[in-house]
Amino acid sequence: MALVEQAAGASPQYAYFDTAAAAPPVPEAVEAAVSYLQRTAIDGPYLPSFRREVYEKLEQIRAAVAGFLEAKTSEIAFTRNGTESISLVARGIRWQPGDEVVVPDTEMLSNVAIWRMLESDAGIRVVPFEADSDGMLDPERLRAAITPRTRLITFVALSNATGAVQPVAEICRVAAEADVLTHVNAAQAVGMMPLGFRTWQADFISACSRKGLRGIEGSGILAVRGHLIPALTPALAGWWNTALEGDGITLPDTAKRFEAGSPNVPAILALGAAVEVVERIGVDNIHRSVRALTDRAVRGIRGIPGAAVYGPIDQNRLGIIPFNIDGVDPRELTDHLESRGIIVEAGHFMATPILNAYGITAMARASMHYFNTTDEIDRLVAEITAFAGKEAA
Ligand SMILES: Cc1ncc(COP(=O)(O)O)c(C=O)c1O
């Protein structure tokens, strides 16, 4: 209950179950972005003292994000979104032709496309890896998939398509034992569950700020382990991350070297405010609250006649519930629910390999956060039940 009280910003009009696409930003995040923009409109963005103040604030936010991800400040780069973070890793590693990258079938397009591109651009080989029927990755089977050519395993911590929370630390341990790098896509996990370099022992973590963190659109995070920073070529260069020295350039020796050009100041200020809110509430509290809401929603939806819920049905699921109801078009269900003040999403969620494995082309997805209430979940279940009943009649 305490968590719900702190969740100002939740809509009085809609029960919002689409955090997996983007959560409503916390008011503090909106305020941080808007007040900055208003000030630039009134005084101009480049007053020397204001600029200094803003850039100092960005560095404070970098330190706060680092603390949140159990990283050092020097290991954090601001990006425009989760996709850019993944691409910076993919484009930055100095590949040898024949290097293998393990990409499970659980992955969303942003953690597939860039690796496929590198097959033609850099001669790497994408090695597919099948999740089990719940969408879970088995670390021991992954161990068996590692060959002398395996360079990296890239996988999502919390799947947008199945809601499965992977055994990230175990996968990273198996990889490290074989001298294989790990990139963990935390786009859905960040702000939802405790995570970071210490917890996971990953080499790279990418994330975005508009989902679990409840920042605004337009900012992402890349965390790169300190010893790997010099080994990763910056894919972007220009003002902000380079300086001319004679005929050459110099780069900072921190992860700031992966950022180029004008930073997205409003979005980063919002990210900073959002991280403060998560820290204030406590990510453990958020995790516990989302877990309880998830269990209630899974129980409710599974109880609807003709319902199929995809992904794990135990504690390995967090916040995301994809489902179909026999004889119900998920898109029609979504439109109907909106007319009843309930927001869910339908589609393939750009995760077609796992949908293919389930033999479906689309599904509905309810995704929740700590601002949702048990009453909203009960309403969601009741409205789906009523719609499905009408469709069957
Ligand atoms: C699992 C997963 N990975 C990556 C992304 C990409 O993040 P962004 O939209 O910030 O580029 C998303 C966002 O939808 C996602 O759900």
PDBQT file of the ligand as one rigid body, heavy atoms in Angstrom, charges set to zero:
ROOT
HETATM    1  C1  LIG A 401      13.766  -6.349 -24.302  1.00  0.00    +0.000 C 
HETATM    2  C2  LIG A 401      14.025  -5.039 -24.938  1.00  0.00    +0.000 A 
HETATM    3  N1  LIG A 401      15.246  -4.760 -25.393  1.00  0.00    +0.000 NA
HETATM    4  C3  LIG A 401      15.540  -3.583 -25.960  1.00  0.00    +0.000 A 
HETATM    5  C4  LIG A 401      14.580  -2.614 -26.117  1.00  0.00    +0.000 A 
HETATM    6  C5  LIG A 401      14.946  -1.365 -26.812  1.00  0.00    +0.000 C 
HETATM    7  O1  LIG A 401      14.949  -0.268 -25.975  1.00  0.00    +0.000 OA
HETATM    8  P1  LIG A 401      14.752   1.194 -26.618  1.00  0.00    +0.000 P 
HETATM    9  O2  LIG A 401      13.333   1.285 -27.051  1.00  0.00    +0.000 OA
HETATM   10  O3  LIG A 401      15.093   2.094 -25.475  1.00  0.00    +0.000 OA
HETATM   11  O4  LIG A 401      15.692   1.316 -27.730  1.00  0.00    +0.000 OA
HETATM   12  C6  LIG A 401      13.296  -2.848 -25.651  1.00  0.00    +0.000 A 
HETATM   13  C7  LIG A 401      12.267  -1.806 -25.792  1.00  0.00    +0.000 C 
HETATM   14  O5  LIG A 401      11.195  -1.929 -26.229  1.00  0.00    +0.000 OA
HETATM   15  C8  LIG A 401      13.005  -4.097 -25.047  1.00  0.00    +0.000 A 
HETATM   16  O6  LIG A 401      11.785  -4.392 -24.603  1.00  0.00    +0.000 OA
ENDROOT
TORSDOF 0
